[in-house]
Amino acid sequence: MADLQQRREEILRELRSEAGRERVIQRLKALMGLRPDQALPNGTPIVTTLIRLEQQSRQPSRQS
């Protein structure tokens, strides 16, 4: 749980600068399967969605 809080704080720090914001959004788009020139859907919770998708991408696939 502390890891999630720490990751959340890291993302929030990164979002404070324009360059950091762009990096976070591009990473989120990549994890969501969006092209870099596509806009995020309105209302997308950036921090929580990014953390959730990062966790999913780290887990091994359970498909047989």
C-alpha positions as CSV (number, residue, x, y, z in Angstrom):
1,M,0.0,0.0,0.0
2,A,2.9,2.3,0.7
3,D,4.2,1.6,-2.7
4,L,0.9,2.8,-4.3
5,Q,1.0,6.0,-2.2
6,Q,4.7,6.6,-3.2
7,R,3.9,6.1,-6.9
8,R,1.0,8.4,-6.6
9,E,3.2,11.1,-5.1
10,E,5.8,10.6,-7.9
11,I,3.2,11.0,-10.6
12,L,1.7,14.1,-8.9
13,R,5.2,15.7,-8.7
14,E,5.8,14.9,-12.4
15,L,2.5,16.5,-13.4
16,R,3.6,19.8,-11.9
17,S,5.9,20.6,-14.8
18,E,4.9,20.8,-18.5
19,A,7.5,18.3,-19.6
20,G,6.6,15.9,-16.9
21,R,2.9,16.3,-17.6
22,E,3.6,15.4,-21.3
23,R,5.6,12.3,-20.3
24,V,2.9,11.1,-17.9
25,I,0.1,11.6,-20.5
26,Q,2.1,9.9,-23.3
27,R,2.8,6.9,-21.0
28,L,-0.9,6.7,-20.1
29,K,-1.9,6.8,-23.8
30,A,0.6,4.1,-24.6
31,L,-0.8,1.9,-21.8
32,M,-4.4,2.6,-23.0
33,G,-3.5,1.7,-26.5
34,L,-4.1,5.2,-27.9
35,R,-2.0,6.9,-30.6
36,P,0.1,9.8,-29.3
37,D,-2.0,12.2,-31.3
38,Q,-5.3,11.0,-29.9
39,A,-6.8,12.9,-27.0
40,L,-7.6,11.1,-23.7
41,P,-11.3,10.6,-23.1
42,N,-12.9,13.4,-21.1
43,G,-12.9,12.8,-17.4
44,T,-10.0,10.2,-17.4
45,P,-8.6,10.1,-13.9
46,I,-4.9,10.3,-14.9
47,V,-3.1,9.2,-11.7
48,T,-5.4,6.3,-10.8
49,T,-5.7,5.0,-14.3
50,L,-1.9,5.2,-14.9
51,I,-1.2,3.3,-11.7
52,R,-3.8,0.6,-12.5
53,L,-2.5,0.1,-16.0
54,E,1.1,0.0,-14.8
55,Q,0.2,-2.7,-12.3
56,Q,-1.7,-4.7,-15.0
57,S,1.2,-4.5,-17.4
58,R,3.6,-5.8,-14.8
59,Q,1.5,-8.9,-14.0
60,P,2.1,-12.0,-16.2
61,S,-0.6,-12.9,-18.6
62,R,-2.9,-15.5,-17.2
63,Q,-4.2,-16.7,-20.6
64,S,-3.6,-20.4,-21.5
